[in-house]
Amino acid sequence: MTMEVDILSQISQRFDALRDAEKKVAKCVMDNLAGAASASITELAEEAQVSEATITRFAKAVGCKNVRDLKMKLAQSLAVGQRFIIDPIEQTGIQGIYESVKQSMDANRKLLDEKDIEKAVSWLHGARQIISVGMGGGSTMISQELQHRLFRLGYAITAYHDGLLTRMVAATAESSDVMVIMSTTGYTPGILDAAQLAKKYDLKVIAITQADSPLAEIGDLVLPITTQETDFIYKPSASRYAMLALVDVISMQLAVTHKRRSRDKLRRLKLALDSYRGGGDRQPLGD
């Protein structure tokens, strides 16, 4: 796996240290990334009104091996999308955060299949242990949330986020264990590695991810989510709310399906909390 460095950040950070002629090249590149990425060294030199030798020096000054490497890195910056280069116009305002969450929830509710939820609940209830896996920002938080929901109901569950540790857990698990893997994209290499290894040891894998992702192809049961990303990159993705809603659905169905066991566990939890913190009896159970 190669570790790519954002060339635009490199140019910005090193701009003050560049020679005057090299600064002209930098401005030319930043003003027209697409043109610079496709231009020949002669065309770029003419556009910046410098010599071809200056173009070569500029490429090395910003951390590239040569002009070809510079052009390749510029092309990679373009590939991530114009919304990460050109500042988009904010159209939603603060209230748009709540609206995007609502839209995400509405879209994902339509994907919910109650029979799949019932199957997931059956697998989880019969598991020797539940392995909750998430890597990255939102997925890590949601995998921990699943642990927080289910341990209250008496289930043996642990959340894992480290790639190597998750691989070790998958290698030592039993076929009676169930792995729940959460990934908004379904493309994270560490996630796919853990899922594939778990399958080799006959674990059931429940994938909470996009239906057309590589992770969905590996999972024994897919609880699909959909994302609705916009060009306004500064707003956090609302997709994590879809995963969070699924966690709540699963935990509630487990509790309702096994009411007596759940009631006993929740009553003991409530007693332990009230004797510790006091307050009214309508406080959440440890949230």
Secondary structure, 3 states (H helix, E strand, C coil): CCCCCCHHHHHHHHHHHCCHHHHHHHHHHHHCHHHHHHCCHHHHHHHHCCCHHHHHHHHHHCCCCCHHHHHHHHHHHHHCCHHHCCCCCCCCCCHHHHHHHHHHHHHHHCCCCHHHHHHHHHHHHHCCCEEEEECCCHHHHHHHHHHHHHHCCCCCEEEECCHHHHHHHHHHCCCCCEEEEECCCCCCHHHHHHHHHHHHCCCEEEEEECCCCHHHHHCCEEEECCCCCCCCCCCCCCHHHHHHHHHHHHHHHHHHHCHHHHHHHHHHHHHHHHHHHCCCCCCCCCC
